[in-house]
Amino acid sequence: SYTVPKATAKARGSEEYRILGAMFPADNQVWFFKLTGTAAALDAQQEAFDKFLASVRFDRGADELPAWDLPAGWRPSPQKAQFVDAVVLLGPDDKPLRLTVSRAGGG
């Protein structure tokens, strides 16, 4: 075994990185909402993120994407990735923050 030194934000020459997230158990799966970015960028979006999470609804079929209301300036993205059901972009068009929505089966 060996120890790998942890690179700090200061050592990397960049801002502190953070993650805002939530898990919603629904039927036989859990939905995950994850927003990543610098601490400053996420601090600016914290209130909107909380409002977004409060708007999440599971009024569709069990295997359907939940419904939600997007805050002003947030936009759905056609981007998809493996294990990601939806992507929402927010912030400036040249360097947006990415909110990913995914799910995992099980109770």
C-alpha positions, -999 to 999 in steps of 0.1 A, spaced: 0 0 0 10 36 -4 -2 71 4 -10 96 -24 -7 132 -14 -40 151 -17 -39 180 -42 -55 210 -26 -72 238 -45 -43 261 -36 -18 236 -49 -37 232 -82 -39 270 -86 -77 270 -88 -107 277 -66 -122 252 -42 -144 226 -59 -178 217 -44 -208 194 -51 -244 201 -42 -266 170 -44 -298 153 -33 -312 118 -34 -350 111 -39 -361 76 -31 -391 68 -54 -407 34 -59 -380 8 -66 -352 33 -75 -334 64 -62 -330 95 -82 -297 115 -78 -294 152 -85 -258 165 -86 -245 200 -93 -207 205 -95 -185 236 -98 -164 261 -78 -175 271 -44 -181 306 -56 -203 295 -85 -223 271 -63 -228 297 -36 -244 319 -62 -268 291 -72 -276 276 -38 -310 293 -34 -320 284 -70 -308 248 -65 -329 245 -33 -360 259 -52 -354 235 -80 -352 205 -56 -385 217 -39 -402 216 -73 -392 179 -81 -424 158 -86 -429 121 -92 -463 124 -109 -453 104 -140 -449 67 -145 -425 47 -123 -398 45 -150 -402 81 -163 -381 111 -155 -395 131 -126 -410 165 -134 -395 198 -122 -396 235 -126 -364 252 -139 -353 284 -123 -347 314 -145 -315 310 -166 -314 272 -163 -319 252 -195 -323 216 -204 -294 201 -224 -295 175 -251 -262 162 -237 -264 127 -222 -238 103 -208 -238 68 -197 -259 64 -165 -272 100 -168 -309 105 -175 -309 143 -179 -286 173 -179 -295 208 -170 -271 237 -178 -270 269 -158 -249 300 -157 -230 316 -186 -231 299 -220 -193 298 -224 -187 280 -191 -220 267 -177 -225 246 -146 -239 211 -151 -266 195 -131 -269 158 -138 -299 136 -130 -295 99 -127 -311 69 -111 -302 36 -95 -324 6 -90 -332 -10 -56 -351 -1 -26 
